[in-house]
């Protein structure tokens, strides 16, 4: 019997999990250094920036998995950084966590309405910070995996969803109107939502918006995340009920 090691099958091979890349933006050197060291000890790849302007420049260069940002900073504050990220086609779906001394309910509400994904007031427990960052990073990874899976959806399933969407459109006026909701959709996300609601397939949306099918898939994935839906049919029903599309 040969003692030579056997090559594991594809199913047996472990898939390498990419190390989440974090961008930490804070103008306090001591806190920035301490948080960076703690996160790196927990296995994250951390890049730092001293304010929103530098943070946005570095975000464009590295395309982080998660941005952790202070709110009160010189030159460009956290809200300004968040707006720039949300308006950028490549960075619009990047999860953002606000790390700030402000802890009032009104401030948290302002952050959520602006499109922030989580909000941690200072002083904070380092273990809680790590748990929240890991949760947001894992949620984003699941969304990307879902987008990839959705790209491989067979045409029969896609056709079924398109049929369901067109059925919803036919009865749109009869759907019960729900309370208005505020969403931080980017202009491109809003355009994709409108076209999905019109029953167009990804290829048709890509052609109309002069972008790639892959980008359309990313926008649809972001819309799922922002609306708490998990299929095109659910997304369209949600948009119609909340009057988010024409």
Backbone bond lengths (Angstrom), bond angles and torsions (degrees), N, CA, C in turn:
res aa  C-N    CA-C-N  psi(-1)  N-CA   C-N-CA  omega(-1)  CA-C   N-CA-C  phi
1 X - - - 1.481 - - 1.535 108.64 -
2 X 1.304 117.70 133.01 1.466 121.02 -177.59 1.519 110.23 -75.84
3 X 1.349 115.41 140.94 1.464 120.31 177.22 1.519 111.98 -93.92
4 X 1.326 116.60 2.69 1.471 119.93 -177.70 1.513 109.78 -64.17
5 X 1.336 117.39 135.79 1.468 120.32 -179.04 1.516 111.08 -64.73
6 X 1.301 115.68 141.70 1.469 119.94 178.22 1.510 109.22 -91.00
7 X 1.295 114.70 147.83 1.469 120.21 178.22 1.510 109.22 -80.81
8 X 1.334 118.32 124.36 1.467 119.64 -178.70 1.508 111.16 -63.18
9 X 1.312 115.25 148.14 1.462 119.83 177.90 1.521 109.08 -67.49
10 X 1.319 114.54 167.73 1.475 119.34 -179.92 1.513 110.85 -58.11
11 X 1.363 116.34 -39.71 1.459 119.96 -178.58 1.514 111.60 -67.09
12 X 1.373 117.00 -27.64 1.450 120.23 -176.38 1.518 112.08 -86.32
13 X 1.325 116.39 -21.19 1.458 119.65 -178.74 1.513 109.91 -71.96
14 X 1.322 115.43 136.13 1.460 119.58 177.76 1.523 109.79 -78.25
15 X 1.292 114.71 135.44 1.458 119.42 176.75 1.524 108.54 -84.82
16 X 1.317 115.63 124.89 1.465 119.74 -178.42 1.528 109.83 -65.36
17 X 1.312 115.32 127.34 1.462 120.26 178.55 1.528 108.24 -89.20
18 X 1.330 118.25 121.67 1.456 119.78 -178.31 1.523 111.66 -64.29
19 X 1.320 115.94 142.69 1.458 121.02 177.86 1.526 108.60 -72.64
20 X 1.334 118.42 124.95 1.467 120.18 -179.94 1.527 111.01 -60.28
21 X 1.319 115.51 131.64 1.464 121.61 178.57 1.524 108.75 -96.23
22 X 1.319 115.54 119.31 1.457 120.91 -177.79 1.523 110.66 -108.60
23 X 1.316 116.08 144.81 1.460 121.92 171.00 1.515 107.03 -114.65
24 X 1.329 116.70 116.61 1.463 123.26 -179.07 1.524 108.67 -104.10
25 X 1.325 117.09 119.13 1.468 122.16 -176.26 1.526 108.73 -117.93
26 X 1.324 116.82 112.76 1.471 120.85 -178.72 1.522 108.46 -159.81
27 X 1.346 117.00 138.78 1.455 120.41 -177.15 1.528 113.22 -89.36
28 X 1.339 117.85 -1.41 1.460 120.88 178.08 1.532 109.13 -93.21
29 X 1.344 117.86 109.16 1.472 120.62 -174.81 1.532 113.02 -57.86
30 X 1.342 116.79 -43.37 1.453 119.37 -177.47 1.518 112.10 -63.66
31 X 1.331 116.60 -46.87 1.460 120.38 -179.38 1.530 109.79 -67.17
32 X 1.323 116.56 -40.44 1.467 120.63 -178.70 1.532 110.68 -60.51
33 X 1.326 116.02 -44.37 1.469 120.74 -179.55 1.525 111.29 -66.86
34 X 1.342 115.98 -42.66 1.461 119.93 -177.56 1.525 111.21 -66.65
35 X 1.327 116.56 -44.77 1.468 119.84 -179.34 1.524 110.47 -66.58
36 X 1.337 116.59 -40.84 1.458 119.72 178.41 1.529 110.90 -59.57
37 X 1.329 116.44 -46.11 1.468 120.41 -178.71 1.523 110.59 -63.06
38 X 1.316 116.78 -41.75 1.466 119.94 -177.73 1.524 110.63 -66.33
39 X 1.328 116.67 -43.78 1.462 120.46 -179.16 1.526 111.17 -67.29
40 X 1.325 116.72 -38.34 1.466 119.62 178.33 1.523 110.76 -66.73
41 X 1.327 117.13 -35.54 1.470 120.45 176.15 1.529 110.90 -63.67
42 X 1.342 116.33 -26.23 1.461 120.65 179.73 1.528 112.54 -89.49
43 X 1.340 115.97 5.33 1.465 119.63 173.45 1.515 116.43 99.24
44 X 1.337 117.65 6.91 1.456 119.94 178.81 1.530 110.91 -88.85
45 X 1.322 115.49 153.13 1.460 122.51 173.57 1.537 106.36 -96.73
46 X 1.333 117.66 111.75 1.464 121.47 -169.73 1.528 111.63 -114.86
47 X 1.317 115.93 127.58 1.464 123.68 171.22 1.524 106.77 -113.06
48 X 1.332 117.15 142.08 1.465 119.88 -177.48 1.524 112.03 -116.22
49 X 1.331 114.67 158.58 1.461 122.41 175.11 1.526 107.92 -145.12
50 X 1.322 116.78 151.50 1.465 120.62 -172.84 1.526 113.51 -91.48
51 X 1.327 118.32 -14.34 1.465 121.25 176.87 1.520 109.03 -162.41
52 X 1.339 115.71 178.36 1.449 119.83 -175.77 1.514 114.68 -63.68
53 X 1.318 117.05 -35.13 1.462 120.23 179.52 1.530 110.75 -62.93
54 X 1.333 115.74 -50.25 1.460 118.95 178.53 1.528 110.32 -66.52
55 X 1.345 115.68 -35.78 1.451 119.86 179.48 1.519 111.98 -60.74
56 X 1.333 117.47 -43.26 1.456 120.31 -178.96 1.529 110.53 -67.38
57 X 1.335 116.52 -40.28 1.466 119.89 178.16 1.525 110.83 -60.41
58 X 1.339 116.16 -45.51 1.466 119.66 -179.50 1.526 111.18 -69.14
59 X 1.331 117.15 -34.63 1.467 120.12 178.06 1.524 110.47 -61.93
60 X 1.329 116.89 -40.16 1.462 120.15 178.35 1.519 111.55 -64.53
61 X 1.335 116.13 -32.21 1.458 120.37 -178.40 1.521 112.74 -78.25
62 X 1.337 117.37 -41.07 1.468 121.12 -170.73 1.525 115.02 -104.08
63 X 1.359 117.85 -16.44 1.462 122.44 -176.94 1.536 110.34 48.74
64 X 1.339 117.30 69.71 1.467 120.79 -174.75 1.522 112.79 -66.92
65 X 1.333 115.18 158.36 1.461 120.63 175.22 1.528 110.78 -78.79
66 X 1.339 116.26 -33.50 1.465 121.97 179.22 1.525 108.44 -145.53
67 X 1.335 116.75 140.99 1.466 122.23 173.62 1.520 108.29 -110.87
68 X 1.342 116.24 128.71 1.466 122.13 174.79 1.519 105.95 -112.90
69 X 1.315 116.93 119.49 1.463 119.39 -172.40 1.516 112.65 -134.16
70 X 1.334 114.77 139.01 1.455 120.87 168.26 1.528 107.32 -69.08
71 X 1.320 117.27 161.92 1.463 120.72 178.08 1.523 111.18 -94.74
72 X 1.337 117.14 -52.48 1.460 120.68 -177.39 1.518 109.90 -86.71
73 X 1.350 116.28 107.31 1.468 122.24 179.95 1.515 109.45 -144.94
74 X 1.329 117.57 154.36 1.465 120.48 176.97 1.534 111.15 -71.77
75 X 1.310 114.68 164.83 1.468 124.08 178.33 1.525 112.46 65.03
76 X 1.326 117.86 -66.06 1.464 121.22 178.73 1.516 108.27 -139.33
77 X 1.341 116.38 119.01 1.468 118.97 -177.03 1.528 111.08 -82.67
78 X 1.334 115.42 -176.89 1.457 119.95 -176.99 1.516 113.37 -61.72
79 X 1.336 117.26 -38.98 1.460 120.03 179.61 1.528 111.09 -66.55
80 X 1.334 115.78 -38.90 1.464 119.26 177.36 1.518 111.40 -64.79
81 X 1.325 116.04 -41.24 1.466 120.49 177.15 1.524 110.23 -63.35
82 X 1.332 116.34 -45.28 1.458 120.34 -179.62 1.522 111.17 -58.84
83 X 1.331 116.60 -42.91 1.472 120.19 179.96 1.520 110.65 -63.10
84 X 1.338 116.82 -42.08 1.463 119.63 179.86 1.525 111.10 -64.24
85 X 1.317 116.10 -39.89 1.469 120.12 178.68 1.518 110.44 -64.42
86 X 1.335 117.01 -46.48 1.460 120.67 -177.18 1.527 111.94 -67.12
87 X 1.329 117.42 -27.40 1.469 120.78 -179.69 1.525 112.46 -84.45
88 X 1.327 117.42 -10.96 1.464 121.80 -178.18 1.529 109.81 -88.56
89 X 1.329 117.20 129.89 1.465 120.69 -175.56 1.517 112.59 -60.77
90 X 1.340 117.13 -38.35 1.466 119.36 -177.21 1.521 112.51 -81.70
91 X 1.329 117.80 -25.51 1.467 121.67 -172.97 1.521 113.58 -109.05
92 X 1.320 117.03 -2.80 1.459 120.73 -172.24 1.519 114.57 -57.20
93 X 1.328 117.64 -30.35 1.458 120.25 -178.34 1.509 114.86 -97.49
94 X 1.337 117.37 6.63 1.461 120.76 -178.77 1.527 110.61 -67.67
95 X 1.337 118.52 126.75 1.466 119.97 178.10 1.527 110.90 -63.63
96 X 1.328 116.56 139.33 1.467 122.06 -179.93 1.523 109.03 -126.53
97 X 1.322 115.61 130.31 1.467 122.26 175.78 1.519 107.71 -113.72
98 X 1.340 117.03 125.46 1.454 120.48 175.71 1.528 109.27 -87.20
99 X 1.320 115.06 130.50 1.464 123.06 176.94 1.524 105.56 -117.57
100 X 1.333 116.88 108.50 1.459 118.20 -169.42 1.515 112.30 -150.35
101 X 1.323 115.22 157.18 1.460 120.86 177.52 1.520 110.89 -76.09
102 X 1.316 116.99 -16.05 1.462 120.27 -179.54 1.522 109.56 -77.14
103 X 1.330 116.71 128.25 1.454 119.28 -178.16 1.510 114.76 -129.00
104 X 1.329 117.14 7.47 1.458 120.18 -178.56 1.528 110.48 -71.18
105 X 1.315 115.77 149.81 1.462 120.74 -178.76 1.523 111.64 -57.47
106 X 1.342 116.34 -40.72 1.463 120.01 -178.88 1.515 111.36 -61.97
107 X 1.342 117.20 -37.46 1.462 120.80 179.45 1.524 110.86 -68.43
108 X 1.331 115.75 -40.45 1.465 119.37 178.76 1.532 109.72 -64.86
109 X 1.320 116.32 -41.13 1.459 120.16 178.98 1.516 110.73 -61.67
110 X 1.331 116.26 -42.85 1.463 120.21 178.15 1.522 110.33 -59.32
111 X 1.325 116.31 -42.50 1.459 120.40 179.63 1.515 111.99 -62.97
112 X 1.334 116.99 -45.96 1.459 120.13 -179.17 1.532 111.34 -65.03
113 X 1.327 116.51 -40.20 1.460 119.55 178.75 1.526 111.32 -65.75
114 X 1.325 116.16 -28.90 1.464 120.08 179.07 1.527 111.47 -77.53
115 X 1.340 116.57 -11.54 1.461 119.35 176.49 1.505 115.53 109.04
116 X 1.352 118.06 12.56 1.463 119.83 178.97 1.529 108.81 -73.98
117 X 1.332 116.90 148.91 1.468 121.29 -175.88 1.522 112.82 -91.29
118 X 1.325 117.04 -28.68 1.456 119.89 177.55 1.519 107.70 -155.39
119 X 1.320 115.59 164.88 1.467 120.87 -170.10 1.516 107.40 -146.21
120 X 1.342 117.56 114.82 1.459 121.32 -177.65 1.530 109.13 -120.89
121 X 1.353 117.21 111.47 1.465 119.28 179.99 1.526 111.81 -77.02
122 X 1.333 115.39 145.34 1.461 121.38 173.70 1.537 108.53 -83.60
123 X 1.339 119.09 150.28 1.472 126.06 -8.55 1.520 110.15 -72.73
124 X 1.325 116.67 151.00 1.449 120.91 -175.83 1.520 109.78 -126.90
125 X 1.310 114.49 159.69 1.453 120.69 175.83 1.531 107.82 -85.38
126 X 1.341 118.46 125.16 1.468 120.80 -177.13 1.525 112.86 -56.39
127 X 1.330 117.03 -38.07 1.460 119.58 -179.87 1.528 111.09 -65.64
128 X 1.340 116.19 -36.31 1.457 119.34 177.58 1.524 110.37 -66.78
129 X 1.335 116.41 -41.18 1.457 120.40 177.98 1.524 110.24 -58.18
130 X 1.333 116.23 -48.20 1.466 120.45 -179.48 1.526 110.36 -60.43
131 X 1.336 116.57 -43.61 1.465 120.60 -178.79 1.524 110.59 -62.18
132 X 1.322 116.63 -41.94 1.464 119.64 -178.00 1.527 111.01 -70.48
133 X 1.326 115.86 -41.46 1.467 119.23 178.45 1.524 109.84 -62.40
134 X 1.329 116.22 -44.36 1.466 119.69 -179.47 1.530 110.46 -63.83
135 X 1.321 117.00 -39.67 1.462 120.47 179.73 1.525 110.92 -63.35
136 X 1.334 116.84 -44.97 1.462 120.45 -179.87 1.526 110.45 -65.42
137 X 1.340 117.53 -42.01 1.463 121.53 179.69 1.526 110.97 -63.51
138 X 1.322 116.97 -42.38 1.465 120.66 -179.90 1.524 111.27 -67.50
139 X 1.318 115.94 -37.71 1.471 119.59 178.45 1.528 110.02 -64.17
140 X 1.333 116.52 -41.21 1.455 120.14 178.26 1.523 110.84 -64.64
141 X 1.328 117.06 -39.64 1.456 120.73 178.92 1.525 110.81 -63.82
142 X 1.336 116.28 -40.01 1.468 119.55 178.05 1.529 110.71 -63.39
143 X 1.329 116.22 -39.03 1.462 119.88 179.05 1.527 111.22 -64.29
144 X 1.328 116.19 -41.20 1.464 119.76 179.11 1.524 110.54 -66.11
145 X 1.334 116.17 -39.49 1.461 119.84 177.56 1.519 110.44 -64.49
146 X 1.330 115.84 -39.25 1.459 120.00 178.40 1.525 110.35 -64.95
147 X 1.338 116.03 -38.75 1.463 119.44 178.29 1.522 110.13 -63.12
148 X 1.346 115.89 -41.70 1.461 119.72 178.86 1.532 110.60 -65.31
149 X 1.335 115.39 -41.55 1.467 119.42 178.69 1.525 110.21 -64.28
150 X 1.318 114.22 -41.09 1.457 118.36 -179.28 1.523 111.19 -63.60
151 X 1.346 116.46 -32.60 1.463 120.39 179.74 1.523 110.77 -62.92
152 X 1.336 115.25 -26.65 1.462 120.01 -178.44 1.529 112.55 -95.94
153 X 1.321 117.05 4.51 1.463 119.64 -179.22 1.528 110.03 -59.60
154 X 1.314 116.55 134.59 1.465 118.83 -177.98 1.518 110.22 -68.35
155 X 1.312 114.62 155.12 1.453 120.39 -173.95 1.529 111.80 -63.92
156 X 1.342 117.05 -27.87 1.459 119.67 178.50 1.516 111.10 -62.63
157 X 1.354 116.75 -44.43 1.458 120.76 178.55 1.521 110.86 -65.82
158 X 1.346 115.84 -40.87 1.455 119.49 178.56 1.529 110.39 -62.22
159 X 1.322 116.06 -43.71 1.464 120.04 179.82 1.529 110.66 -61.79
160 X 1.338 116.38 -37.92 1.461 120.91 178.76 1.530 110.48 -61.87
161 X 1.344 115.94 -44.58 1.467 119.47 -179.83 1.525 110.90 -65.74
162 X 1.331 116.84 -39.81 1.459 120.10 179.50 1.530 109.74 -62.37
163 X 1.327 116.16 -41.32 1.474 120.71 177.28 1.524 110.52 -60.67
164 X 1.343 116.60 -44.48 1.462 120.92 179.49 1.527 110.91 -62.88
165 X 1.344 116.13 -40.73 1.459 120.29 -179.67 1.529 110.35 -63.98
166 X 1.335 116.18 -43.24 1.463 118.87 -179.39 1.522 111.21 -66.55
167 X 1.324 116.13 -31.41 1.459 120.19 175.08 1.524 110.46 -66.14
168 X 1.352 115.55 -40.44 1.470 119.56 177.36 1.524 110.89 -62.64
169 X 1.345 115.86 -41.29 1.460 119.68 -178.96 1.531 110.41 -62.19
170 X 1.325 115.97 -36.41 1.459 120.10 -178.67 1.522 112.02 -65.67
171 X 1.347 116.03 -26.37 1.461 119.26 -179.24 1.531 111.59 -114.47
172 X 1.323 116.60 21.89 1.471 121.06 -175.39 1.515 112.40 -55.87
173 X 1.344 116.40 -41.48 1.461 119.32 -176.69 1.524 111.67 -66.62
174 X 1.332 116.20 -24.75 1.464 119.77 -177.53 1.526 112.63 -86.30
175 X 1.343 116.69 -11.97 1.454 118.94 -179.84 1.525 109.91 -68.51
176 X 1.337 118.12 137.65 1.465 119.92 179.70 1.524 111.29 -65.92
177 X 1.315 116.41 132.23 1.465 120.25 178.41 1.524 109.49 -76.70
178 X 1.306 115.80 134.32 1.460 120.88 179.02 1.517 109.93 -106.65
179 X 1.341 115.69 171.85 1.457 119.50 -178.21 1.521 110.19 -58.82
180 X 1.337 117.16 143.09 1.467 119.94 178.60 1.523 110.43 -60.70
181 X 1.321 115.46 146.49 1.458 120.92 176.60 1.518 108.58 -128.25
182 X 1.325 115.74 151.65 1.459 121.48 179.15 1.518 108.47 -107.76
183 X 1.321 116.39 124.20 1.462 121.07 178.60 1.524 109.32 -123.69
184 X 1.323 115.91 144.34 1.465 120.62 179.85 1.522 109.94 -91.79
185 X 1.343 116.11 58.88 1.451 119.65 177.67 1.531 109.74 -71.68
186 X 1.319 116.66 138.33 1.459 119.60 169.69 1.529 107.37 -73.44
187 X 1.338 118.08 161.46 1.465 119.33 178.39 1.525 112.19 -55.37
188 X 1.340 117.23 -38.53 1.455 119.65 -179.39 1.530 111.48 -69.81
189 X 1.333 116.78 -38.44 1.467 120.08 177.09 1.522 110.37 -62.71
190 X 1.332 116.57 -41.80 1.469 120.41 179.60 1.527 110.27 -62.77
191 X 1.334 116.72 -38.86 1.466 120.37 178.78 1.520 110.93 -65.45
192 X 1.343 116.06 -42.77 1.466 119.98 179.41 1.525 110.11 -64.09
193 X 1.339 117.13 -42.47 1.459 120.80 179.16 1.525 110.56 -59.02
194 X 1.321 116.96 -43.86 1.462 120.82 179.91 1.529 110.47 -61.52
195 X 1.321 116.83 -42.94 1.461 120.06 -177.19 1.525 111.69 -72.89
196 X 1.345 117.11 -35.47 1.467 119.67 174.19 1.524 109.18 -61.78
197 X 1.332 115.77 -41.85 1.461 120.83 -179.64 1.528 112.36 -67.61
198 X 1.319 116.74 -18.79 1.465 120.57 176.80 1.525 111.45 -87.33
199 X 1.347 115.81 0.24 1.460 120.13 176.55 1.506 115.00 86.60
200 X 1.342 117.64 17.01 1.460 120.12 -179.87 1.528 110.70 -82.38
201 X 1.320 116.35 148.01 1.452 122.22 175.89 1.524 109.07 -86.09
202 X 1.337 115.96 166.12 1.469 120.22 -175.64 1.527 112.29 -56.45
203 X 1.332 115.94 -41.37 1.466 118.92 -178.70 1.522 110.95 -63.19
204 X 1.325 116.51 -39.72 1.458 120.76 179.64 1.527 110.98 -69.00
205 X 1.360 116.31 -38.63 1.470 120.42 178.18 1.521 110.04 -65.19
206 X 1.334 116.27 -43.43 1.467 120.70 179.66 1.523 110.62 -59.86
207 X 1.329 116.10 -40.44 1.462 120.08 -179.47 1.525 110.57 -66.27
208 X 1.343 116.93 -42.51 1.465 119.90 -178.39 1.514 112.17 -67.32
209 X 1.337 116.45 -38.77 1.465 120.37 -176.98 1.525 112.89 -90.93
210 X 1.330 116.05 -0.47 1.460 122.03 179.83 1.525 111.26 55.01
211 X 1.328 115.00 50.54 1.456 121.07 177.38 1.526 107.92 -136.44
212 X 1.335 116.93 -176.87 1.460 120.36 -178.61 1.532 111.03 -87.49
213 X 1.332 115.77 157.66 1.458 120.22 175.80 1.520 109.62 -62.04
214 X 1.339 116.72 -37.21 1.461 121.19 179.20 1.531 110.50 -60.01
215 X 1.330 117.70 -41.10 1.463 119.97 178.19 1.523 110.99 -65.40
216 X 1.321 116.62 -39.18 1.469 119.70 177.86 1.525 109.40 -61.39
217 X 1.331 117.03 -42.65 1.466 120.81 178.89 1.528 110.68 -60.16
218 X 1.339 117.24 -39.21 1.466 120.61 178.89 1.526 110.55 -66.02
219 X 1.340 116.46 -41.12 1.464 118.95 179.65 1.528 110.81 -65.14
220 X 1.328 117.16 -41.44 1.460 120.60 178.31 1.524 110.43 -62.21
221 X 1.347 116.14 -40.59 1.463 120.49 178.07 1.523 111.01 -62.23
222 X 1.331 117.10 -40.97 1.464 121.02 178.22 1.530 110.68 -65.00
223 X 1.314 115.88 -38.50 1.470 119.56 178.91 1.521 110.57 -65.03
224 X 1.349 117.13 -39.63 1.466 119.89 174.62 1.526 109.65 -56.24
225 X 1.332 115.74 -46.74 1.462 121.20 -176.85 1.520 111.43 -63.14
226 X 1.323 117.16 -44.86 1.457 121.08 -174.62 1.532 113.13 -74.65
227 X 1.326 116.79 -22.98 1.463 119.71 -177.94 1.527 112.59 -106.71
228 X 1.340 117.10 -5.56 1.454 119.99 179.92 1.520 113.04 70.98
229 X 1.331 117.06 26.18 1.460 121.16 178.46 1.526 109.18 -107.36
230 X 1.339 116.34 169.45 1.465 118.70 -176.56 1.524 113.09 -135.30
231 X 1.317 118.12 5.47 1.462 121.16 175.66 1.518 108.80 -149.20
232 X 1.317 115.71 162.52 1.461 119.57 179.69 1.527 110.86 -62.86
233 X 1.326 116.58 -37.94 1.459 119.33 -179.87 1.530 110.78 -63.35
234 X 1.345 116.15 -45.63 1.470 119.98 177.74 1.525 110.38 -61.73
235 X 1.331 115.91 -41.15 1.465 120.72 -178.61 1.527 110.74 -61.51
236 X 1.323 116.52 -45.83 1.464 120.23 -178.33 1.528 110.65 -66.81
237 X 1.337 116.49 -42.04 1.465 119.05 177.78 1.530 110.07 -59.30
238 X 1.334 116.03 -45.13 1.465 121.29 179.58 1.527 109.94 -59.98
239 X 1.334 116.37 -46.66 1.467 120.53 -177.82 1.523 111.19 -63.58
240 X 1.318 117.13 -39.42 1.468 120.61 -179.58 1.525 110.59 -69.54
241 X 1.334 117.03 -44.28 1.455 120.40 -178.03 1.516 112.02 -64.79
242 X 1.329 116.62 -33.83 1.464 119.93 -179.04 1.531 112.29 -97.78
243 X 1.334 115.53 9.54 1.465 121.76 176.80 1.536 111.91 54.98
244 X 1.338 115.21 46.24 1.462 120.48 179.67 1.518 112.02 -91.82
245 X 1.328 116.87 -9.09 1.467 121.26 178.81 1.515 108.55 -131.49
246 X 1.320 114.25 162.48 1.474 120.16 -177.99 1.530 110.43 -81.90
